[in-house]
């Protein structure tokens, strides 16, 4: 949100438009509403309650805004919406815990102030009207009696759901002997734990077509995939835990169509057949391919209603599937994921299947009117998950991503490094999403005294379509964002989008980055020539960096104030052709930067460079550029969620240092919404780092680069050890504690560094490791980073470039190095400002600023190797 530089006190409408002209234009507020907005702001008129009502919906889990006046014409009125909560993200939990009444108000506004999993009476089916549960022995005796009556070969379907069956009970039941023709077995929600016992007893039942083991501990505790093991032994098994196996047949379709059940286990006991079925629900069956011998107009001639949502169709079967669907003469209703197996567009599906009358419950004509926004209309809302034991503050933290909005303050002098978050009041927060909104909302900063100090933040709301009484008021949560900016994927923040589609996108992306270039064997010879003038004159150095100016004292170098006279230009500014021309610089002057070095110093390019060169090395955490690979990230998140593995992520701006605007979260909605605060990468968080006395730490290594062709790099013998101030924790509340999860304390908290030699000695003692072994892995990793850059970006080399980079490294709990980032040389120089007294050599004690800077220039320009080691 840009602010005007004016200091003019607002006395009338002309003053208002002069001071707020930029804001009015940026918000897109119609000119005809400017006067009305001024009148309401200057008189603090909040009259929304006279025109709107807020009603509960979605079973009380949301609220919606309805027009209560008789009629409202397009762009006829504008309303001020107050902000119920304004905060910086890092302060959110602290505010909820400390500001009286804030958590309660936000919980009510976000509809998380009641228990969703409270005690409910559940009737358990049984015989007759008793509502009591039959014991296992009674059920088995009843089924044995039925078998005797029908004959020993009669098919059997056993429902043994939620009966407390454990491993011993399963062994004692002897199902294969009592029921030799057992077709289906439902053991959902029991206490089976031992994989070997379960596998032994179930595979004895050779005729099983369906097994349900859902919600049994054995699925989580077994050391191998029990589904694969059972399917390998039972050659007739078609359904496992509601999912189709690869050998599903017409029986599975009959089960989904309601033909086969406990009363009619197979064709011999029912007169129904598939050719009579008009409606078929195949959703969430983990189907990879619809087999033509099972799914065809010949087998299902009457099919008119089909649901295939939530399946993992193979990419090469999609065209075949579309061709098969065309053959169903009566098929007019289809449920399918969009984006999904048949395409990313509803329009494309309708074009390929012209006989469809309804797609995902929406009529053909309505879809054609909605166009590319059709998917928005078919999504179910995403609600935060919580239990009765979840504290109110944590409920609000989880739910706020569905409601918060952001802006960033900017003036002519500077722009805020972190965004301001806010939640509109009850009226504004009741505006739900629609792809065809009838209202528009924008943040607005009112400055009654003409300056930022006097500003008050509001949102403004005005109709962009005409409405009648009782109509719901909508806004577009992603106003102005189309598919070119990943609209469908970003809607996942508010809605339940097709998980399987995104899992497939993740698999495709992972396969893509797993095919690296082959790194050439770069020369490790160090042949760069000295640049000392042949006549013995001193090397002139121009610099605008205080650390160089104050600490470069070697006799071979002399500082100059005129960059045109310098042999070496060491600057914090980017030097390109235009800068050279404006300052009269020549191509024969050395500079402290390499062309295209952004390929390693900008976080999204760094990951891209490494993926292209090496694939997915163990030392690089999975990393996604959210601007281009959000779908793959969502798929990775869903995959980890299904596997119940670690799912904590860290979001980092492309090009900011010192953890500015960096967030740790395990909330998918949060990850997506944080895209709104600027371009970011999302990287898998190192949830189990190596700790030093219970605290997190990282290491800053200094790398000197003399050449990128051949690659000639040196590692400073000195490195920084940076320690977090608090003990490490993965408690949810700790994610908001800067001094627990971050180690760079330039602006927040005390600086907590340590003498490196002391750190090494104490770390080896604490963890019983040899530091030199760890150090060698770090050296190898750093070498690979620069080899990757040289391979993927050969244009990075320049004979007139020398540079210093910072490489930040963390160790995981197995003491394996993980690359965090590579920073520009000016950032390294700023680090020197904070940490110079803590730079330590392997066995040299404190390495002072002058010695460090003299070593850097000696290595880069005189080919010396004091206090540095070649890589």
N, C-alpha and C positions, 0 to 999 in steps of 0.2 A: 504494500500500500504506500504509494509515494505521497509525500506531504509537500505543501507549498512552502517556499522560503519566506513568504510574507509574514510580517509582524502586525498586520492591521487588525485592530479590534473590530468585531462584527457589530455594526450598528444598524445596517439596513440590508435589503436584498442585494444591492449592487456590491456591497462589501462581501457578502456571502459568496456570490459567484466569482469574485476576483480571487478570494482566498482558497475556495474549494473547486475551482474550475477543473483542475487536473483530476481530482477525485470524482467529480460528477461525470466526467467523460469516461474515466476508467471503469466506473460502475455500470455504465450504459444506461443511466437514468434518462428517460425521455425529457426533452427540453420543456415540454408542457407541464411537467411535474416539479420542476425546480422551485417555483414559488411556493407551492404547497409544502414541499419538504422543508424549506426555510421556515415557514410559519410554524410547523409542528416541532422542529428542532428548537427554535428560539423560545417557544412556549412550553416545551417538554410535554407535548401532547401524545399520549399513548392511547389511541382510541380503537385499537384492533378488536377489543372486546365488544364493541358496539356492532361489529360487522361479521365476526366469526365465532364459532363454538368449537370446542375441543372435545372429541368423543373417543372412548376406548374402542379398540378393535383387535383382531388376532387373539381373541381370548384374553384380552387385558395385557398382552405383551407389547402392544404398540398403541399410539394415539394418532388420530387423524384430525385434520382441520377442515371444517365445513363452513360454507358461506351461509350466514344466518339472515343477512339482509335479502330483500326481494330480488335485487338484480345489481350486478356490478359490471360496468362497461370496460372494455379493454383500455388500459392506460388512463383510467379516470381518477384513480386514487393512489396515494402512496402512504405507507404505514411505517412507523419507527418500531423496531423490535429491539428490546433491551437484551443485553448479554447477561445471562444468569451466572456465568463463571468464565473468567478470563485468567489465563495462566501460561507459564512456560512449562513445557512437557516435563522437564526434570523436577519441577516443583509440585506436580499434580498430586502425588500421594501425600506429601507433607501437608499441603493445603487441606485436603479432605480430612486428614487426621487432626488438624489444629484449628480450623475455622469452625466455630460453633454453627451447627445446623446445615453446613454445606453438603455433607455426605447425604443427609436425609433428604434434602431438597433435590439433589441430583439423582438419587436412587428413585424417587417418585417420578421425576421428569422422564427418566430413562426406563421406567416400568420394571425395575429390578428390586423393588422394595417389598416383594412378597415371596413366599417359598413355593417353588414350582414342583418340588418333589416331596411335598408333605404326605402325611399318612393318608392313604386311600384304601377304601375297602375293595378287595378284589375277590370275586367269586370264583372258586375253583370248580371246574366241571367234575361231575361224578355221575353215578347212576341215579336215575330218577330225579327227584327234586331236593335231595338231601344237601346238595352243594358241598359235600365232603369229598375228600380225596381218597380213592381206593389205595390200599397198600399194594406193593409190588407183587406179592404172592397171589393176592386176589385177582389182579389183572392177568397174570400168567395163567392161573387156573381157568379163568373165564375163556382165554384165547385157546387153551389146550382143549377145552370142551367143544369149542366151535370147530376146531380141526377134526376132532373125532366125528362130529356130525357130518362134516362136508367131505371127509376123506383125507388120508395122510398127505396127499399131494396138493391139497388146497393152499392157495397163496395166503400169506399172513402179513399183516401190517400192524406193528406194535407201536403204541403211543406210550412212552415211558418218560414223559417230560416232567422236570422239576419234582422228582420223587426222592431226592437225596441219595441216589445210587452212587456208591463209591466203588473202588477197584475190587474189593473183596466180594461185594454183592454181585458185580458183573461176572466174576469168575464162577460164583456159585449158581448163577441162573442157568448156565448150560444151554444157551439159546439154540446153538446149532443142532443139538440132539432133539430138543423138544419141538423145534420148528424148522424142519429141514428145508422148507420152501419159504423161508422168511424173505420178503421182498423189500420192505421198508421198515426202518428202525429209527425212532425219534427218541434221542437221549438228551435233548436240549435242557440246559440248566441244571445238570447234576454235579457230582463231586468227583468225577473221574480225573486221576492225576498221572498214573503211571502209563507212559506211552507203550512200553513193551506188553503190559497186560491187556491194554485196550486193543492194540494191534493183533495180538494173539487170538483173542476171543472173537473179534469182529471178522477177521479174515477166515474163520472157520465157517462162517455163514456164506457159502459160495454163491448163493442166488440173489444176494442183496443188490437192489437197483438204487436205493436211496438211503443215506445215513445223515442224521443231524446230530452233531456233537457241539453245537454252538454253546458258548458260555460255560464250558467245562475247563478246569485248570489245565488239563492235558494239552490244550492248544497253545498255551503259553510256556509251559515248562519243558516240553519235549525237546530233545537235542537235535532231532531231525524233523523234516516236514512230514507230519503224520498223514496229511491228505495224499501226498504222492505215494507214500508207503502203502496205504490202504488201497488206493486205485491200482497200484501195480499188482497187488495180489487178487483183488476182486475184479475179474474181467467183465462182469456185467454191470458194474457200478456206473450209474449215469448222473447221480446227484450227490454232492457232498457239501453239507452245510449250505444248502439252498443254491449252490453254484453247479452249473452243468460241467461234467467232465468231457473229455474229448470224444467219448464214445456215446454221447447222448443219442436217443432214438425217439420214435413216435411216442413211446411211453412217457418220456419227460414232457413232451408237449401236451400229452393227455393229462398229466399231473397239473401243469400250469392252467389248463383249460377246465379243471375241475372234474374231469372224467374219472380219474383214478384217485382214490382216497382210502381211508380206513375201512369203509364199507365195500368198496369196489377196488381191490388192489390191482387187478389186471383185466384184460379183455374178457376173460371167461366169466366174470361176475357182473358185467355191465353190458347194456345194449347200445350205449352211446358210442359214437365214433368221431374221429377228427373231421370227417367230411361234413358233419353237421355243425361244427363250431364256427360261430361268426365273430367271436371276440377272443383274443389271445393276449395274455400279459406275460411277456418274456423279460420284464425289467429286472436289472441287477442280477443276472444269472451268470455273469462272467463268461459270456459266449464270445468266442474269438471269430467264429465263422458259422453262418447259417448254412447247414449242409443241404444240398439240393434234393437229396433223397428223403429228407425229413421235412424241409420247409420249401414247399412249392405249391402252385395253384392246383396241381393234381392231387396232392395230399390234403390241402385245405381249400377246397373249391368255394366254400361259403364265407371265407374270411373277409370281414369288412372293417374290423376295429383291431389295430395292432399296437402294442406298446413294446418298444425295444430300448428304452432308456437304460443308461448305466451299464452298458456292455463294452467290452474291449475288442471291438472288431478289428481284424488285421487290415492294414492299409490296402493291401492288394486285393481284398475281397469286397471293397466298397462299390466299385463299378458293377461287379457281379451282383451284389445285393440290390442295387438300384434297378438293374435289369430284371431281376426276379420279381421285385415289388411291382414293376410295370405290368407283369403278367397276371396279377390278381384283379379280375374283372370287377369285383364288388368292394375292393379296398377303398374306403373313403375317409377313414379316420386313422391318423398315425401319431404316436407319441415317440419322440426321439430327442436326444440331447442336441442342443444348438448353442455353441459350436459342438460338433461331434462327428460321428462316423460318416454321415451323409453330406457333411459340408459345414461351413461356418455361417451360411446364410439361409434363412427360411425361403427367400425368393428363389435361390438356386434349387432347393428341394422341390418347390412347387413347379418349377420349370421342368424338372426331370420326371416328376410324377403328376401329370396334368389332371388325373382323375380324383386327386385328393380334394375333399370338401373341407376337412378340418385338420389342422396341424397343431399339436400340443393344446387341443381344446379351443383353438381360435379359428374362426371361419376364414375361408380363403380370401374373401373380399376385404376383411379387416386387416389381414396380413399385408395384402397389396397396398393398403393405405398406410400402414405403419412403416413399410419399407424396411430399411436396414436395422431399425430399432425394435423389430419384432421380439427379439430375445428378451429385452427388458421387461416385456409385459407378461412373460410366462414364468418368471423366476419366483421362488418362494423366499420370504425374508430369512435372513440369518439372525438367530438370537444367541446371545451369550449363554454359555453353559455354566451353571453354578449349583451348589447344593445348599441345604439349610445351614451348613456350617461355614459357608463362605462369608467372611466379614463384609459389611456393607461397603466399606471403602474399596475392597477388591472387586466387588460386583460393578461398582461405578467405573473403575479403571478398565474393566473388560468391555463394558457397554459404551464407553464414551466415544469409541472409534466409529460408532454408528451415528453419532450426533455432532462431533466437534467439527469446526471449520478453522481455517488458519489465515493469517496475513503476516507480512513482514514489513516493518517500518523502514522507510528510507527517506533521507533528506539529501541535499546537495553535498553534504560532508561525508556521509557514510550510510551503509545499509546494515541493519541488524544481522548478526551472524546466526542467530536462531530465531525461529518463527514464534509468533504469539498464537496461542490456541484459544478458542472461545466456544462456548455452548450458548446458543440462543435460548431465550426464555421459553416457557411452556407453549406459548402460541407459535413461535417460530420453529421450535423443535417438533411440533406436530405435523409439519409439512412433510409428506411422504414423497417418494420418487415416482416419476412417470416419464417415459421417453417423449411424451408430448405434454410438457408442463403448461399450466395456465397462469403460473406466477413466476416471477424472477426475484431472486434475493441477491444482495451484494453487501459486503461490509462497508461501513462508512465512518470516517473519523471526523467528528465535528470539533472545530477549533474556535470557540467563541471569542478568544482573545487573539486569534490569528497566529498562534504558535503551538508547537507540539506539547509544551508543558501544560497547556490548558485543555488538551484534547480529551474527548470522551468518545469511546467506540460504541457504535450501534450496528445493527443491520437494517437495511431498508427493503421493503417488500411492496411490489406493485403488480397488478394483473396484466398479463400479456395476451390474454384471451378474455372474452366476455363470459360471465357465469350467471347462473340463476340460483335461487335459494335451494339449499340442500346439496348442491354439488360439492364434491371434495376438491380441495385446493392442493395442487401438486407443484413441486419444483423438480428440475433435473439435477440430480446429485453430481452429474458429470457434464455440466453445461459447457458447450463448446468443444467437448472431447469426443472425437470419432474413433473409428477403428484404426486409423493411422497412428493413434496414440493409445492403442490397446484398450479401447472402451469395454469390450466384452469381458476381458480379464479383470479389469479394475472394478467391475460391478461385483466381483467376488467379495469385496469388502462388506457389502450390505446384503448379498443374496447368495443362495445355495446354487452355485453354478456346477455344471457336469464334472464331477471329479475325474472320471475315467478319461475324458478328453484331455484334461491337463496332465494326467499321468502319462498319456501317450506322447504329448508334447515334450515332457521331461525326458522320456526314453529316447526320442529322436534327437534332442539336444545333447544328451549324454553320449549317444553314439557318435554324433558329429565331432564333439571335442575330444573323443577318445582315439581319433585318427591323426596323430601329430605328424609334423614334418620330421625328417631325420636330421638331427643336429650334426653338422659337420664337425670334424675334429679340428678345433681352432688351435692355432699355434700358441704355445705358452712361452715362446721366446720373447725377451723384452729388448726390443731393438730401437725404440724411439730415440731420435737424436737429441742431444742437448741443444738448447736454443741460445746459449751464451754468444754474443756477438764476437766475430773473429778478431776484432781489434781490441777485445778485452774491456769494452765499455760495460757499464752496469745495465741491468735490465730494469726498464722503467715500468712501474705498475700503477695503473689507475684503478681506484676502488671507491665505492660508495658504501662499503660495509665496515662499520666501526671495528669489528673484531680483527679484520685484516689490517686496517689502518693502525690499530693500537699494538698489534702483536707480531707483525712481519718486520723482523730486525736483522735479517741476514745481510752480510756485506755485499752479496751479489745483486741485491735488489734495492731500488730506490723508488719512493713514492712520488707521483706527479699529479698535479691538479688538472692537467690538460689531457683528455683521452686521445687526442690526435697524436701526441708525442709518446704514447705508451707502447711498449712491446706486448704487455699483458693487460687485458681489461678484465677485472674481477668485480662483477656487478650483480646487484639484485634484480636488475631490469632485464627483460627479454631483448636480445639483440637480433634483429632481422634486417633485411636489405634496406627497408625504409629508415630504420634507426641508424644504420651505418651511413646512409646518404645524408640524413639530417645533421649528423654529428661529425661528418668528414672522416669517418673511419675507413680503414683499408682492409682488404682481404688478407693482408700479411700480418695482422695483429692477432695474437692469441686471445681467446675468450674462454670463460669458465662455464661453458655450456655446449652440449652437442646438439646438432640439428635432430629433430624428431625425438628428442628425449622424453617427450610426453608419452611415448609408448611404454615407459616404465614408471614415470613419476605421477601419472594420473591413474587412479585406482582401477577404473574400468578398462583402460588400455593395458595396464599391467597384466590383469587376468587374461585378457584376449591374447596378448603376446605369448604368455606361457602356455595357454591352451593350444595355440597354433604350433608352437615349437615342440612341446613335450606331452601334449595330451593332458592328463589329470595327475600330476605328480602328487605324492603323498604329502608333500610339504606345503601344498596350496589348498586351503579349505575351499569347498564348493562355493563358487562365486557367480553372481548373476548381475548383469547390468539391467536394472529395473526398467530402463527406458526402451530396451529392445527384447529382453528375455523374461518378461514377467510371467508368461504362460508356463515356461519351463520351471521357474521357481515355484509357482503354485503347485505344479505336478510333483516336484520334489517334496514339498511340504506335505501334500496329501499322502505320498508314498510313505514317508517317515511316520505320519500319523497312523496309517494302517498297520505299520510294523511296530508301533508303539516304541519307536526309538527317539533319541534326543531330537528336539525340534526347536532349539533356541537359535536365534539369528542376530547378527549385528548389522545395522545399516550405517553406511559411511558415505558422506558426500564425495563426489568424484575428485574434487581438488581442494579440500580443506585439510589443515593440519591440526595437531594438538587435540584431537577428538572433538572438535567443534561440530555441533549438529549430528552427533553420533548417538545411536540408540540401540539398546539390547532388548529384544522382545521375542516372545514365543507366540504372539498373536498374529494370525494371518491378516486380519483386518487392519491391524496397526501397520504392518509392513506395507500394505498397499496404500493406505491413506498417507503415509509418510512420504510417498512420492510427490505429494503436493507441496512439500517444503523445499524442493530442489532435486536435481538429478543425483541419484544414489546408486551404489552397489549394495546388494544384500549378500552377506557372506555367512556361511555356517559358523556359529559361535564355537569357540574352543571351550566346551563346557567343563572339561576336566584337564585344566592346565597343571603343569608342575608348579608347586608352591614353595615359597621360601618362608619358613616359620609361619605357615598358615596363610600367607598373603600372596596375591598374584604379582607377577613381575614380567617385564619384558626387557629386551636388550637392544640398544642402538649401536649398530656397527657403522663405521665410517669407511667408505670405499673410494679409493682414488683411481680415476680412469685416465690412462695416458693415450689409449688408442682403442678403437672398436674394430679395426681391421689391420693387423691381427688384434685380437682382444688382449689388451695389456691392462690388467687391473691389480691393485694392491689393497690389502686390508690393513687398516691402521691397527697397530698392536694395542691401542687403547680402545675401550668401548664403554658405553654407559650402562649401568644397571639401574633400572627405574622401578620402584616398588610402590604398590598400592598402599594406601594409609590404613585401610580396614582389613580385617580377616575376610577371606574369600567365602562366599556363600552363594547358593543357587535359590535361596528363598525368594519368592516372588517380590516381596517388598524390597529386597536388596537390589533389584534391577534398576531402581531409581536412585541408588546411592552411588554417586560419581566416584567416591573415594574407595569403593569396594571393587568395582569392575574396570576402572581406568587407572593408569599409572602416570599420566602426564598432568601435573598439577600446576601448570603455569598460571592459571587463573582461578582455580578452585582448590582450596585446601592447601596444606603445607607441602613443600617440595621434599620428597622422601627418597633421596639417592643414597648410595652406599659405596664405600671404597671397594673397587672391583676385586682386588686381591683378597680382601677379607671375605667378600661374597663368595668367591670361588672356593676358598678354604672351608667356609662354613656350609656351603651347599653340598660339597663332596661329603662332608661329615654327616650332614642330615640325611642324605639320600643314598649314601654308600655307592657313589658313582665316581668315575674318573672324568674330570672336566675336559681333558684334552680329547677324549673320544667324542664328547658332545660337540666340542669346538670344531673338530674335523668335519662333522656332518653339516654344521652351519657354513663352514668354508665352501664345501662342495655345493650346497644349495645356492649360495650367493654367486658362485661361478656360473651355475646353470642359468641364473636369472639373466646375466649379461651375455652369455652365449646365446640364449634365446632371442634377446633383442638384436644381436648381431645377425642372427639367422633370418628372423622375420622382417627386420627393418635394416637392410644393408646400407640404406641412405643415411643412417644415423652417424656413420663415420665421417670425420673431417680431420684432416691433418693439422688444422689450426685450432683444434678444440682440446681442452683439458677440463676435467670436472671432478667435483667431490659430491658424493651422494650419501645419504643416510639410509641404512637398511634396518628396519625394525623386525625383530624376531621374538617369537614366544616359543616356549617348550611345552609339549603336552605331558600328560602324566606318565607317559612311557619315555620321556626325555628325547622325543623326536622334535626337531625344529619345525616351526610353522612360520611362513612368511606373512608378515602383517602389511607392510607397505615399503615403498622406496620413495624418498623425498628429494626435492630439489636441493641444490647446494645452498641457496640462501636460508632454507629451513635448517640445514646443518649448522650454518653459521649462527643462526639465532639460538640453536641448542647450545652452541659454545658459550653464548652469553649467560645462559642459566647454569650450565653444568661444568664450566671450564675447570673449576677446582676439583672436579671429581673424575676427570679423565685419567685412567690408570693404565700403565703398561703391564705386560705379563709379570715382570719382576722388578720393575723400575720405580715403584712407589708413585707419588703424585707427578703427573706430567703437566706442567704449567702451560698457560695459554701461548706464550712466546715459543716454547719448544714445540708445541703441537703445530702452530701455524708455520714455523720455519721448516718443520719436517714435511708438511704438505707441499710447500712450494719447492722444496729440495727434490722431492720425489717426482713431481709433475714436470718440472722445467730443467732440473739438473741431473736427472736420472740417478738420484741417490736412493738409498733404501734404509734410511735411519728411521726407526720406530714404525716401520711398515713391513708387511710380508707379502710377496707376490702370490697371487692365486692362479 
